[in-house]
Amino acid sequence: MGLIDIIKKITQKGGKGMKKIEINPMTRLEGHGKITIFLDEQGNVENAFLQVVEFMGYEKFLIGMPIEEVPRTVQTICGV
Amino acid sequence: MSKPKLAYYLAGGCGGCDIAVVDLSETLVDVALQLDIVFWAPTVADAKYKDLEAMPDGSIDVGLVSGNVRNSEHEHIVKVMRQKCKVLIAFGICASCGGIKGLVNLHTTEQLLDKAYINTFSTDNPEKILPQTTVVVDGKYELTLPSLMDARPLDQVVKVDYYVGGCPPYHEHIGKAFMALLSGQLPPSGSWITMGKAVCEVCNRNPVLQGKSKKFATTVKRTIDGPPSEDGCLLEEGYLCLGPVTQGDCGSKCPSANVPCRGCGGPIPGVKDFGLRAISAIASMLDNEELVDQIPDPVHLFYRYTLPSSFLGKKIKR
């Protein structure tokens, strides 16, 4: 069964009005992501959004660091 | 007897600690067979946050948290982890002391967002749009994001039973920690899981281990100033190595590759503020006071992995 079928099956049982399905967190990857799916009254997918819920800030806090120290520092942006 | 249940949560980290667990290779197979992994998000297992929230309180034997606590989602899940887990371990230096990502505490959230989303030469954002905690798209699709906060180590949010240092923890050390965990041979609650030796004590470059005495550094060098000698002490030669104050469970991997230690292993036992101890140690090994002014970028050197857990904490903004 595909994802769409699963969603249809869920919503056939559901009530009326717009439904929201949140997949949080996205798994089997590094980095935090969230998927939000909006369904219409018929239970079909009306819109879907992927959000990256993390913010780090390396752009700012690296400023002033000796250049030779940067490679071993930025490797922690993603350690996978 | 049923297998011990394990949960693993990656908060504000990079996944390097997860990869370090995988680096156990064959040992991981032995360890994994003895464990029932009920939650490992987001990297390994498919369980979602609501699955973790639905588990009975205290039903998980061991919980590992890697990464610091940086936003409201991390804070919430870390608190859930504490409720569900009998033993909670801060795994890696981010969870234990704040980590490299803890350097964000040098700046305000506004400064960080401004640099990342507006004032970078490669950024094209004329409307100056910044991430919002709530946004309604096309008037009907409501989306939310966690709110940002200063970085905190795990123990500033919940009670922590054990700490494991390293960025990431060295895999052989993880193996020993897991074996200690499985056999119940753990130190008193609140301890670091470590062999208790500093990097210098396991470093082949240490002159003391070769029966010689340590000399003062008469110059301050950066690694771009040229390679160090083959087997001499990096500190003696002027490369500011934090080996004297750092836990050496890594087996002194960086100095053996000509790279001075930066303290990712965390403080040696008995030290609360790593940065202060490091400043004190380095200052005592320099030949004269003039050399202090030559230390490049002290805050990024001494507090690289431990700023949020230090007495400076989030008090200093640049």
Interface residues (C-beta under 8 A of the other chain):
Chain A: M18 I23 N24 P25 M26 T27 R28 L29 E30 G31 H32 G33 T36 F38 N47 F49 Q51 V53 E54 F55 M56 G57 E59 K60 F61 I63 G64 M65 P66 I67 E68 E69 R72 T73 Q75 T76 I77 C78 G79 V80
Chain B: L10 G12 G13 C14 G15 G16 C17 D18 I19 A41 P42 T43 V44 A45 D46 A47 K48 Y49 K50 R70 N71 E73 G99 I100 K101 L103 V104 L106 H107 Q111 L112 L113 D114 K115 A116 T120 P131 V137 D138 K140 Y141 L143 L145 P146 L148 C167 P168 R222 T223 I224 V259 R262 P296 D297 H300 L301 R304 R318
